[in-house]
Amino acid sequence: MTGPVLEAEGLTVHISTPAGELPLVRDVSLRVEPGDFVGIVGESGSGKTLTTRALSGLLPPGARMEASALRFAGEDLLTLPRRRRDSLLGTRLAMVFQDPSSSLNPARRIGSQMVEAVVAHERLPRRKARELAATRLEQVRIDRPAQRLRQRPHELSGGQRQRVMIAMGLMGNPALIIADEPTTALDVTVQDEVMTLLRTLNREQGVAVLMVSHNIALLSQVCNRIVVMYAGRVVESGPAAAVVGRPGHPYAEALMAVVPDLGMEAGRELPTIAGAPPDALAPPPGCAFAPRCPLAVERCAERPPLVALGAGHAAACWRAEERSC
Ligand SMILES: Nc1ncnc2c1ncn2[C@@H]1O[C@H](COP(=O)(O)OP(=O)(O)OP(=O)(O)O)[C@@H](O)[C@H]1O
């Protein structure tokens, strides 16, 4: 495959509400190249999950997307017939969600859940599919794979279930793993294991990863590119080192300041950015961050476009150039 693994331009997601259809994700463009590890960061409600759901064809009922371009694994998802699109996404795109329990069927054995997709989409004989499932479990460092295939999800720990989800995603030889807050529900040691696994799959097997998180510091350790979202829009994107080291948007800088401290005592409140995130259904006109921004000026009443700050680095702030020099 040549060209980007995933490319979206002008992605907008509308949700139907009692007041009519409203855009909750607006004009998002992003690109994942082969071998990339891309992070999407933002506070709760900034539109990260709706964006990845739109990219993966898994929008909730009542949501509708439009885009000027949406390509995955060399195919145009906007024109591909529905069955071919579902089959392509069902095999070449692996989804890993925050809570693996919600994606695994508690009543069914791990093995039958793992072979299902490849038997359906790739018409692999069941025996071969079980062999492949055992190999994938080994790959994510699950011990005694043959035995595990006969177990049900409740017989595994939370971290093992998350690794089973990743192994399941690897069944179709994915070009991309989309991981939505894959470690939030896990304890710190298990979080590290899951991150190490994603990094190994990315570095050693070249699987591209698109990962959603609240934690910009965590993303900066693993990602080569970071996309920052606020109120449904991309407000900054670029090489991880540039976004973290020379942020063009005051929001990206504020996210760095509220990174939870690993050594923080349990029970202490997490630091937050001053002020409340905007109402997603009615964000303020102009720059949506302006009401919370220490650097806001009169001009912020008008929405700033994304402006280039360096190679592949752009931010939507009227003061970005002045701040980054
Ligand atoms: N099905 C839906 N119907 C109505 N509103 C929705 C729906 N799904 C999401 N929203 C709203 O859209 C906005 C963006 O949601 P989204 O889940 O994408 O945010 P997020 O950045 O992923 O947040 P979090 O980190 O909390 O998961 C939120 O305000 C949310 O309440």
The ligand as an SDF file (V2000), in Angstrom:
LIG
                    3D

 31 33  0  0  0  0  0  0  0  0999 V2000
  -25.1180   10.1650   20.5530 N   0  0  0  0  0  0  0  0  0  0  0  0
  -24.9670   11.4010   21.0070 C   0  0  0  0  0  0  0  0  0  0  0  0
  -26.0500   12.2230   21.1450 N   0  0  0  0  0  0  0  0  0  0  0  0
  -25.9120   13.4820   21.6040 C   0  0  0  0  0  0  0  0  0  0  0  0
  -24.7290   14.0520   21.9340 N   0  0  0  0  0  0  0  0  0  0  0  0
  -23.6290   13.2870   21.8200 C   0  0  0  0  0  0  0  0  0  0  0  0
  -23.6760   11.9250   21.3530 C   0  0  0  0  0  0  0  0  0  0  0  0
  -22.4210   11.4390   21.3430 N   0  0  0  0  0  0  0  0  0  0  0  0
  -21.6250   12.4350   21.7920 C   0  0  0  0  0  0  0  0  0  0  0  0
  -22.3510   13.5270   22.0760 N   0  0  0  0  0  0  0  0  0  0  0  0
  -21.8210   14.8130   22.5640 C   0  0  0  0  0  0  0  0  0  0  0  0
  -20.8150   15.2080   21.6310 O   0  0  0  0  0  0  0  0  0  0  0  0
  -19.7290   15.8540   22.2800 C   0  0  0  0  0  0  0  0  0  0  0  0
  -18.4340   15.1650   21.8950 C   0  0  0  0  0  0  0  0  0  0  0  0
  -18.4460   13.8450   22.4160 O   0  0  0  0  0  0  0  0  0  0  0  0
  -17.2150   12.8560   22.3310 P   0  0  0  0  0  0  0  0  0  0  0  0
  -17.6390   11.5870   23.0090 O   0  0  0  0  0  0  0  0  0  0  0  0
  -16.7340   12.7470   20.9440 O   0  0  0  0  0  0  0  0  0  0  0  0
  -16.1510   13.6120   23.2220 O   0  0  0  0  0  0  0  0  0  0  0  0
  -14.7430   13.0940   23.7550 P   0  0  0  0  0  0  0  0  0  0  0  0
  -13.7750   14.1730   23.4470 O   0  0  0  0  0  0  0  0  0  0  0  0
  -14.4400   11.7560   23.2190 O   0  0  0  0  0  0  0  0  0  0  0  0
  -15.0140   13.0200   25.3100 O   0  0  0  0  0  0  0  0  0  0  0  0
  -14.5560   11.9060   26.3680 P   0  0  0  0  0  0  0  0  0  0  0  0
  -13.1120   12.1210   26.5620 O   0  0  0  0  0  0  0  0  0  0  0  0
  -15.3800   12.2440   27.5850 O   0  0  0  0  0  0  0  0  0  0  0  0
  -14.9080   10.5700   25.7920 O   0  0  0  0  0  0  0  0  0  0  0  0
  -20.0360   15.7650   23.7720 C   0  0  0  0  0  0  0  0  0  0  0  0
  -20.5590   17.0050   24.1850 O   0  0  0  0  0  0  0  0  0  0  0  0
  -21.0880   14.6870   23.8860 C   0  0  0  0  0  0  0  0  0  0  0  0
  -21.9520   14.9310   24.9760 O   0  0  0  0  0  0  0  0  0  0  0  0
  1  2  1  0
  2  3  1  0
  2  7  2  0
  3  4  2  0
  4  5  1  0
  5  6  2  0
  6  7  1  0
  6 10  1  0
  7  8  1  0
  8  9  2  0
  9 10  1  0
 10 11  1  0
 11 12  1  0
 11 30  1  0
 12 13  1  0
 13 14  1  0
 13 28  1  0
 14 15  1  0
 15 16  1  0
 16 17  2  0
 16 18  1  0
 16 19  1  0
 19 20  1  0
 20 21  2  0
 20 22  1  0
 20 23  1  0
 23 24  1  0
 24 25  2  0
 24 26  1  0
 24 27  1  0
 28 29  1  0
 28 30  1  0
 30 31  1  0
M  END
$$$$
